[in-house]
Amino acid sequence: RLGVRKEFGSSRGRFVQELEGLIDLRERGCAVPGVMGVDWIEHSIILEYVPGAVLREALAAVGAALRQRELEAAGDRTPYKVRIQAAQALLPRVVSDDQIARIGQELRAIHSAGYVLEDVKYGNIMIHALTGEPVFIDFERALPLPKGSPGLSEYLRGIDLAKFFDHFGRDA
């Protein structure tokens, strides 16, 4: 079996948050990589390898200016929302409308499983090479929804949805 090692260095909080989200969401049937191993000393997780492309990289391959490090090195200070809107226009070259709908359905499944992502973006979604299905891959900022507080839960879901619409459009 192939795995990918994700290291968190001294960021113990993000390490624990990622691990908790991955395990909980996987158990609840969400499309997330499985955990193959955990190094509690080095704060790293070995995740199941997902064949395919990170959506940000697929968009960059067709001309979207999304890679932050490259933009900073080139002195490009284009606002994030402007870059996202430009990338949105290239989505049809990378994913189908059906795949976008499935990304939205998977986000709904994550919310139904009791979590918010707080970080919905192209760089945190992969498209599985064999199935074409979306897989969410980054849970460092994922939070379990508060129990007994429907107003706060709805507010947090709204943040995820706003980010989803920013990236995939209001029609998604």
N, C-alpha and C positions, 0 to 999 in steps of 0.2 A: 504494500500500500504506500502511496505517496502522500507526503504531508508538507505543509508549509509552516515554518516557525515564525511566529509573531512575537517580537521582543518588546518589552515595556520599560526596560531599564529600572530606574528608581521610582517610576510612577505606579506604585502599588494599587492606588485607587482605581486607575483606568484598567489595570490588569484584572482586578477582581470584578469590576463592572462588566468587562468584556466576557469573562468566563461565566459569570452568572447569567448574562443575557444569552450567550450561546447555548448553554445547557438547558435553561428554561424553555427557550424558543424551539430548540430541536425536539425536546420532549413533547411540546404542544403541536408538533407537526409543521412548523414553519420551515421555509426553504433557507436554511443557514448551514454553513459547513459544520461537520461533526468535529468534536474535540477528540484528538488521538492521544494527547499527552499534555501534562502540565509540569513545568519546572517551578516549584514554589520558591526556590532559592534565587534563581536568576530572573524570576517574573517573566516567564515566556509560556506560550501555548503553542502546541503543534496542532494545526488544523488540517482537516481532510483537504486534499488538493481538489480544486474545482477546475476542470478543463474549460477554457473559454477566455473571453476578454472582459476586462473591466470596462464598463460603458464609457468612462472618461477617455480611456486609451483608444477605444474604437472610434470615438468622435474626433480625437486628436489626429488619428490616421487619415481622416477625411477632411482635415483642415480646421477643426475647432481649436481656438487658442484657450486651452483650459489648464495646462500644466503650470502651476504656480511658480515653481522654481525657474523654469525656462522664461516665463514672463518677467519675473524679477530680474533675472540676469540680463535680459534685453532692455530693461528699463521701461517696460510696458506697465503703465499704471491704470489701464482700462478698468473701470469698476466691475466688480464681480457680477452684478446683475446684468450688465451689458454683455459680458462674455457668455453668461448662461443663456440669454436670449438669442445670441448669435449661434450658439451651439444647438439650441432647440430647433432652429431652422434646418440643421443637418441631421436631425434624428431619423427622418425617413430613409436616409442612406445607410443607417446602422441597425435600426430595429423597426419592426412592423407595428401597426396600430394595435394588433392583438397582443404583442409583447408588452407594449406600454400599458395596456389594460391589465395584463397579468402582473406587472410591477405594482400597479395600484391595488390589485387584489391581494398581493402579498403584503403590502403595507397594511391593508385592512386586517389581514390575518394576524400580523404582529400586534396591532392594536387590540384585537379581540383576545389575543393571548395575554394581554395585560401589560404591554410595554409601549413606550414611545422611543423613537430612535434619536431625536434631537439632532440628527445629522444626515438628512436625506439629501443625497447628491450623486452625481454621475460616478464619482470615484468610489462609492460604497455599494455599487450594484454591479454584479457580473451577469453576463448572459452565458449560460451553460452551452458549450460547443456542441454537445450531442443532442440535447433536448430542446434547446432554445429557451428554456425557462430562466426567469430571473432568480438570482441568489443574492441576498443581502450579505455583506461581508464585514462590516465594521460596527462594533457594538461598544466601543469605549465610552460613548456618551449615552448609551441606552439606559433608560430608567424604567423600573417597574411603576406602573400607574398606582397612585395612592388609592387605597381601599377606603370606602366611605366618603369620598370627596368627588362626586360626579362633576361638579363645576370645574375643579382643577384638572381632572382627567380630560374633560372635553377641551379645555384651554390648551393643554399639552398636545393633544391629538391635532388640534387646529394648527399648531406650529409646524408639525410634520406635514400636514396637508398643504399648508401655504408653500413650504419648500418643494413639495412634490409638484404643485401647480406651476411654481416658478420654473422648474426644470422641464416639465412635460406638457405644459399648457393647460388652460382651463377646460379644454374639451377632453382631456385625458380621463 
